[in-house]
Amino acid sequence: MKKEDVKISSMDSVPNRPYKDWKAGNIQAAIWKNKKNMEDGSEIEFKTVSLTRSYKKPGEDLWRHDVLNLRRNDIQKVMVVLQKAQEEVLLSEKKDEGD
């Protein structure tokens, strides 16, 4: 199957909106419903997740967005590495405070 033979489209012809989303401060997670046309003519549905961090640069009035798009199998891996990073940051802060 060639890469150009696979097309990804939104569920509706209206602008694609998240199926569900959550926000904490400037961080947002959203679940998107997608369809994929397969080479044999069949169509499958799947969901993806986007993580967005919104911010403004100092002195600018323009919102910027860093987006990470994930598939189902990526989510647990991201959670594990973020947990490890959080542990390292919190544990190293406690060590630094004790000096």
N, C-alpha and C positions, 0 to 999 in steps of 0.2 A: 504494500500500500504506500503510495506516494504522499508526502506531506500535503501537497496542494489538493489532493483528492478528498481530504477531510475538511469539512466546514463546521464552524461553531457559530451558533446563532442564539439569540435570546428566546425566551419562551413566547413572548408576545411581539407584535409589531410595534407596540408602544415603547417608549423609552424604557430600557431595562432598569428596573428598580430592585433593591434587595428583597429577598423572600422574608428575611428577618435581619434585624441589626441591633447592636448594643453599643453604648458609648460610655466611656469613663474619661471625663476631661477632654483632652485632645486626641484620645485614642478611640478608634471605632473598629468593631468587627462586624462583618456583614456576610450573610449566606446568600448566594446567587443560584438560581435555577438555570440550567443550560440544556441545550439540545445539541446533539452531534449526529450529522448525517454520515452513515457508514458507507463504505465502498459498495456493499451489496444492495444499497438503496434503503436499508432499514434506518430507523432513527432511535437513538437512545437518549435518555435524560440522565443528567448527573448534576450534582451540586458542587460549587467551589466556595471557598472562604477568602475574603479579602480583609487584611489588617491595614488600617490607615492611620497615619500620624499626621495631624494638621498643625501648621505653625506659620508664624510670620517672622520674617527676618527683621532685625533691628533697623529702624528707619524706613521700613516699607509698609505699605498698607495693603499688600497683596497676600492672600492666603496661599500657602503651598501645601502639597500633600505628598507624602511618601507612602506608596502602596505596595504591599506584598500579597500576591495572589497564591493561594494554596489549594492543592487537591486533598481529597480525604486522607490519603496515606501520609501527607505531610504534617497534619495537625499534631499528632502525638509526638513526632520528632521535634517540632518547634516547642511544644510544651516542655519536653525534657531538657532541651538545651537552655531555654529561658529559666527554668528552675535551677539548673546548675549555675548559670550566670548570676542569678539572684543570690544563691547561697554564697558564692564567692564574694560578691560585693558586700553583703551583710556581714559575713564573717571577717573579712579584711577590715571593715570599718570598726568592728569591735576590738580587733587587735590594735589598730591605730589609736583608738581612744585610750587603751590601757597603757600606752607608752608615756 
